[in-house]
Amino acid sequence: MIVAGRTLAGAVSWDADVVVVGTGAGGAPLGHALTQAGKSVVFLEAGPRVLDAEMNQRVPDMLARLYWDRGARVTTNGAFTVSQGRCVGGSTVHYTAWAMRPPRPILDHWTYHLKLTELDAKTIDPFVETVEKMLSTRPVQPHEVNAHNHLIERGANELGLRGGFVHHNRVGCLGCGYCLLGCAYNRKQTAANTFLPAAIGLGARLVSDAHVERVLTRGARVEGVRARLLDGGHGEVGTLTVRAPVVVLAAGTIHTPALLVRSGIGDASGQVGRNLVFHTTTTLFGLFDEEVAAHRGFSPSYVVDHAMDLERYPDRGYYLVPAFAAPAAIAPFLPGFGDDHATKMRAYKRLAGLSVMLHDASRGRVTVAPNGKPVIEYALAPEDRGQLVEGMIAAGRLLFAAGAKEVYPSSPGGMAFTSPDQLDYLTSFAHLENRVALNTPHPQGTCRMGEMRQTSVVDPWGRSHDVAGLYVSDMSVFPTSVAVPPSITTMALALRTARHLLATA
Ligand SMILES: Cc1cc2nc3c(=O)[nH]c(=O)nc-3n(C[C@H](O)[C@H](O)[C@H](O)COP(=O)(O)OP(=O)(O)OC[C@H]3O[C@@H](n4cnc5c(N)ncnc54)[C@H](O)[C@@H]3O)c2cc1C
């Protein structure tokens, strides 16, 4: 059963074995596994359920329906946008479906260096395989690679940079290119069209437009949660209390710590909300003579990974990732004003986009404002600033090597380079914050796993150190940046937490 919050007006109370807060990569697989095992599961999701037929591919409409704060959530310094999904299926609904396994050196780092029990590849691999089967993960096929990705491959080969074709989660993709606004054709495999319908089919209940305000506790035991039922706009129609002996928070890296703080849980250790880590991302655009039509097909298919050497450096590196989007999403990142900007936008079909995606060493923090909303602090550590500049120069050189006539960083200041030599100018920036547009699609780490309550929020299976029956299952549990697109890791850890929960709760 899936119902919208507005259909449950008044003060409603339900009972369940398990309540799962959030329906994205962390919540959906875990809820499915518990339902499969015979538990009565209730999912609560703050955002709406958006059907394929409603994915109209219009930027303002879909940002408003699928993303928190219409995709414009920013850090306190105004420098980073933080993109996160707010709908049934969470951020997987608008993800690009690039599938990567957790890298073995990162799992080794977590297991042997940070001493987290049973996180080695041998233990995690079976969960990863289950996730990949559910999402129909497969390598990109040659006929699926668009001109944009071929062009990036050409530039990489020209410079001798290592790269390769990726795996992804799509079945029968039509190549419309609107992945970031949700798949109108139901071809992209997400939490919303795999784990969730499977769980609902087995009897789980899901309430959308139900914003969980508080975790309810009695002494040191969890009792359930209380949610505000939203009418789909800004109004509220009632409250839903779900009483359950097990509560799983899967509200994502920004909202899970906020919910814990609002509920007065974890104050003693002072760890909740700390250890925030981004995959800081910035995009450079190249202008070509020929049509690229980067908006068609799916990006990324070909990724450059010459700067990633996790065996030797498990805590640094970056990827160069082809990235593009609809005109209204590209326009704010191109330089110039008035006629100059309009000229660049008219060349939209001749543009290529290449993002630098960092494996950050920086650490930020999520706190909570007096109105209960999360506040996000993040600034680049000097070593990350250096890596990002290095990555931007490498991306610019690659675009020139592929044949670009001009290269534009995403900069409100309107920089445009006409030759690779000019790219060194980027090294003169003392700060990148507010000089170039920075984004994170992958915030992680605010409720990190650990053996000791002084330095972590949950144990290595996602169990709260403070409250019995309370678990966390989302990207917030990562102890460090996972270095790769994180949804497969999040889902695999969710299945591992579910198995542990069934064995012990
Ligand atoms: C633009 C973009 C592209 C991406 N592309 C890729 C990719 O190609 N490959 C990849 O592996 N990863 C990608 N990701 C990342 C991936 O989507 C996330 O890693 C993953 O979905 C995170 O899972 P999660 O469970 O932590 O959070 P989410 O999936 O975001 O789920 C959290 C859910 O909790 C809900 N929620 C929050 N607060 C509350 C509350 N108080 N009450 C009830 N519900 C609440 C939210 O609305 C949301 O639906 C991308 C992300 C973005 C933003």
PDBQT file of the ligand as one rigid body, heavy atoms in Angstrom, charges set to zero:
ROOT
HETATM    1  C1  LIG A 601      22.217  14.771  -9.177  1.00  0.00    +0.000 C 
HETATM    2  C2  LIG A 601      22.679  13.476  -8.571  1.00  0.00    +0.000 A 
HETATM    3  C3  LIG A 601      23.215  12.484  -9.385  1.00  0.00    +0.000 A 
HETATM    4  C4  LIG A 601      23.671  11.300  -8.810  1.00  0.00    +0.000 A 
HETATM    5  N1  LIG A 601      24.179  10.313  -9.623  1.00  0.00    +0.000 NA
HETATM    6  C5  LIG A 601      24.628   9.163  -9.061  1.00  0.00    +0.000 A 
HETATM    7  C6  LIG A 601      25.124   8.119  -9.885  1.00  0.00    +0.000 A 
HETATM    8  O1  LIG A 601      25.165   8.245 -11.103  1.00  0.00    +0.000 OA
HETATM    9  N2  LIG A 601      25.558   6.978  -9.267  1.00  0.00    +0.000 N 
HETATM   10  C7  LIG A 601      25.521   6.826  -7.902  1.00  0.00    +0.000 A 
HETATM   11  O2  LIG A 601      25.942   5.775  -7.400  1.00  0.00    +0.000 OA
HETATM   12  N3  LIG A 601      25.034   7.791  -7.117  1.00  0.00    +0.000 NA
HETATM   13  C8  LIG A 601      24.577   8.953  -7.671  1.00  0.00    +0.000 A 
HETATM   14  N4  LIG A 601      24.052   9.918  -6.875  1.00  0.00    +0.000 N 
HETATM   15  C9  LIG A 601      24.051   9.704  -5.422  1.00  0.00    +0.000 C 
HETATM   16  C10 LIG A 601      22.944   8.750  -4.961  1.00  0.00    +0.000 C 
HETATM   17  O3  LIG A 601      21.733   9.125  -5.494  1.00  0.00    +0.000 OA
HETATM   18  C11 LIG A 601      22.976   8.758  -3.452  1.00  0.00    +0.000 C 
HETATM   19  O4  LIG A 601      24.236   8.208  -3.111  1.00  0.00    +0.000 OA
HETATM   20  C12 LIG A 601      21.969   7.910  -2.746  1.00  0.00    +0.000 C 
HETATM   21  O5  LIG A 601      20.687   8.029  -3.262  1.00  0.00    +0.000 OA
HETATM   22  C13 LIG A 601      21.963   8.302  -1.262  1.00  0.00    +0.000 C 
HETATM   23  O6  LIG A 601      21.134   7.462  -0.549  1.00  0.00    +0.000 OA
HETATM   24  P1  LIG A 601      20.547   7.903   0.842  1.00  0.00    +0.000 P 
HETATM   25  O7  LIG A 601      19.644   6.812   1.257  1.00  0.00    +0.000 OA
HETATM   26  O8  LIG A 601      21.653   8.307   1.729  1.00  0.00    +0.000 OA
HETATM   27  O9  LIG A 601      19.710   9.245   0.553  1.00  0.00    +0.000 OA
HETATM   28  P2  LIG A 601      18.537   9.510  -0.464  1.00  0.00    +0.000 P 
HETATM   29  O10 LIG A 601      18.554   8.549  -1.590  1.00  0.00    +0.000 OA
HETATM   30  O11 LIG A 601      18.634  10.957  -0.806  1.00  0.00    +0.000 OA
HETATM   31  O12 LIG A 601      17.222   9.222   0.380  1.00  0.00    +0.000 OA
HETATM   32  C14 LIG A 601      16.864   9.955   1.523  1.00  0.00    +0.000 C 
HETATM   33  C15 LIG A 601      15.351  10.107   1.540  1.00  0.00    +0.000 C 
HETATM   34  O13 LIG A 601      14.948  10.501   2.847  1.00  0.00    +0.000 OA
HETATM   35  C16 LIG A 601      13.908  11.454   2.737  1.00  0.00    +0.000 C 
HETATM   36  N5  LIG A 601      13.849  12.246   3.968  1.00  0.00    +0.000 N 
HETATM   37  C17 LIG A 601      14.739  13.170   4.415  1.00  0.00    +0.000 A 
HETATM   38  N6  LIG A 601      14.340  13.680   5.599  1.00  0.00    +0.000 NA
HETATM   39  C18 LIG A 601      13.185  13.068   5.914  1.00  0.00    +0.000 A 
HETATM   40  C19 LIG A 601      12.297  13.172   7.023  1.00  0.00    +0.000 A 
HETATM   41  N7  LIG A 601      12.542  13.995   8.052  1.00  0.00    +0.000 N 
HETATM   42  N8  LIG A 601      11.155  12.417   7.023  1.00  0.00    +0.000 NA
HETATM   43  C20 LIG A 601      10.913  11.548   6.002  1.00  0.00    +0.000 A 
HETATM   44  N9  LIG A 601      11.726  11.416   4.921  1.00  0.00    +0.000 NA
HETATM   45  C21 LIG A 601      12.863  12.158   4.882  1.00  0.00    +0.000 A 
HETATM   46  C22 LIG A 601      14.329  12.274   1.521  1.00  0.00    +0.000 C 
HETATM   47  O14 LIG A 601      13.236  13.012   1.011  1.00  0.00    +0.000 OA
HETATM   48  C23 LIG A 601      14.851  11.197   0.592  1.00  0.00    +0.000 C 
HETATM   49  O15 LIG A 601      13.832  10.690  -0.226  1.00  0.00    +0.000 OA
HETATM   50  C24 LIG A 601      23.578  11.106  -7.422  1.00  0.00    +0.000 A 
HETATM   51  C25 LIG A 601      23.011  12.105  -6.616  1.00  0.00    +0.000 A 
HETATM   52  C26 LIG A 601      22.574  13.279  -7.176  1.00  0.00    +0.000 A 
HETATM   53  C27 LIG A 601      22.002  14.321  -6.278  1.00  0.00    +0.000 C 
ENDROOT
TORSDOF 0
